[in-house]
Amino acid sequence: MAFVAGVLEALVLIPVQGYVSQLPHGVAVAELPVEGARLVPLTNEVRARFGVAAGARDKVAGFRELTHGIAHWAENLSDHWTVLYVHCEFWAGHGIHAAIAWSQGSVVFGPKFTRTPNEEAEPPYELADGPGMAIHAALRALGVRRAA
């Protein structure tokens, strides 16, 4: 049996009805199979570009990777997008999710931290199954529905 490991850290941009949303300049953006949604991978280059202010590289409480600089950028993007920050790490089917979302400059979901039930969860992480994992819960809360 092969074990698969992976890490994803990204911003999911969900268009806000009634706005023509400009994509962020100078960063890689991928289209998602949800109408108008985009994914911005948080690469080292993106982190360097948006984590320049004093204290911006400090982590947001509870998050393993989300810095104040990226959170501030996401909050600014939320003027014309609903912006969902996602972080997940998995190895051999076990792992964690962390999520928080902004719209119009305010937090509209989370933060939520979950871990698969096969290991002990240390605060702020809570045990959850597949549908209850933070990213899945955030997408549902933001109105994103699974395709058939």
C-alpha positions, 0 to 999 in steps of 0.5 A, a space after each residue: 500500500 502506498 501512503 500519500 502525503 500532502 499540504 495545501 495552503 491557499 486562498 479560495 476566492 468566491 465571487 460576490 454577486 453584483 461585483 466585477 471582481 478583479 483578480 489579484 495582480 502578480 500571483 498565480 491564480 487557478 480556476 476552480 470548477 465552481 462558477 467564478 471561483 479561483 484558487 491562489 496558492 500561498 507560495 513562498 513568493 506570495 508570502 514574501 510579497 504580502 508579508 512585508 509590514 512589521 509583525 506581518 510574518 507573525 502567525 495568527 493565533 491558532 493557525 500553523 501557517 497563516 500570518 498576519 500579512 496574508 490575513 490582512 491581504 485576504 481581508 482587503 481582497 474581501 471587498 469584492 470577493 468572499 475570501 476563504 483561507 484554507 490549510 490542510 495537511 494529510 498523511 496516509 488519510 490522517 490530518 488537519 484542516 484550518 479555515 477562516 473566511 472574510 467578506 466585506 472586510 469582516 470574518 464570516 466563518 471561523 476560525 475552525 480547526 479540525 483533525 481526523 478522528 484517528 489521533 488525539 486533537 490538541 486545542 484549538 483542533 477538534 476531532 471531525 469526520 470528512 464532512 465536518 472537517 473545517 474546509 468542507 464546513 467552510 465551503 458549505 457555510 459560504 454556499 458552495 455546493 458539491 456537484 453531482 
